[in-house]
Amino acid sequence: MKEQETGYISKYFGKINVGAIDLTSGKLTTGDTIHIQGHTTNLEEKVTSMQIEHESVSEAKAGDSIGLKVSEKVRRGDKVFKVLED
């Protein structure tokens, strides 16, 4: 399975299970699968919805900071990879 590094976790909001992701390259769209990996983190998530400044968006590009609902705790500095279709 190929992956492309797209960003990193800049903050985690535990009460609402949302990770803030700073995108450094490429783009993310609703429906993409991402892989979040860190020292103690290793999970795959389907991007079902994302927000920029509390506004729902369907696409984000490098330079954007997005909020994304996650199923597990993620940590600041965890790397975010976009899973590429073969």
C-alpha positions in Angstrom: 0.0 0.0 0.0 1.5 3.3 -1.1 1.3 6.4 1.1 2.2 10.0 0.6 3.0 12.2 3.6 0.6 15.1 3.6 1.0 16.8 7.0 1.1 16.4 10.8 -1.1 16.7 13.9 -0.8 20.2 15.4 -3.3 19.7 18.2 -5.8 17.2 19.6 -9.2 18.1 21.1 -10.0 15.2 23.4 -13.6 16.1 24.4 -14.8 16.1 20.8 -12.2 13.6 19.3 -10.9 16.0 16.7 -7.4 16.3 15.4 -6.1 19.5 13.9 -3.9 18.7 10.9 -1.5 21.1 9.2 -1.2 20.1 5.5 2.3 20.4 4.2 1.9 18.9 0.7 -0.7 17.5 -1.7 -4.4 17.7 -1.0 -7.1 15.9 0.9 -10.7 15.4 -0.2 -13.7 13.9 1.5 -13.6 10.1 0.9 -9.8 9.8 1.1 -8.2 7.4 3.5 -5.5 8.7 5.8 -2.9 6.9 8.0 -1.9 8.7 11.2 1.4 7.4 12.6 3.5 8.5 15.6 5.4 7.2 18.5 2.4 5.4 20.0 -0.2 6.2 17.3 -1.0 4.0 14.3 -4.5 4.3 12.8 -6.3 4.5 9.5 -9.3 6.9 9.1 -11.7 7.5 6.3 -12.1 11.3 5.8 -15.9 11.7 6.2 -15.9 15.4 6.9 -13.4 18.1 7.6 -13.5 21.8 8.6 -11.5 24.9 8.1 -12.2 27.6 10.6 -15.5 25.8 11.7 -16.7 25.7 8.0 -17.3 22.4 6.4 -15.1 21.8 3.3 -14.8 18.9 0.8 -11.2 19.6 -0.2 -8.1 21.0 1.5 -4.6 21.7 0.1 -1.1 22.3 1.3 -1.0 25.3 3.6 -4.5 24.7 5.1 -5.1 23.7 8.7 -8.1 21.4 9.0 -10.1 19.8 11.8 -10.9 16.1 11.4 -12.9 13.7 13.5 -10.8 10.8 14.6 -11.7 7.5 16.4 -8.7 7.4 18.7 -6.4 9.8 20.5 -3.8 11.3 18.3 -0.8 13.3 19.4 0.9 16.5 18.5 3.6 15.8 15.9 2.1 12.6 14.6 2.6 12.3 10.8 -0.4 12.2 8.5 -0.2 10.1 5.3 -2.7 9.9 2.4 -3.2 6.3 1.4 -2.9 6.1 -2.4 -5.0 3.8 -4.5 -3.0 1.2 -6.5 
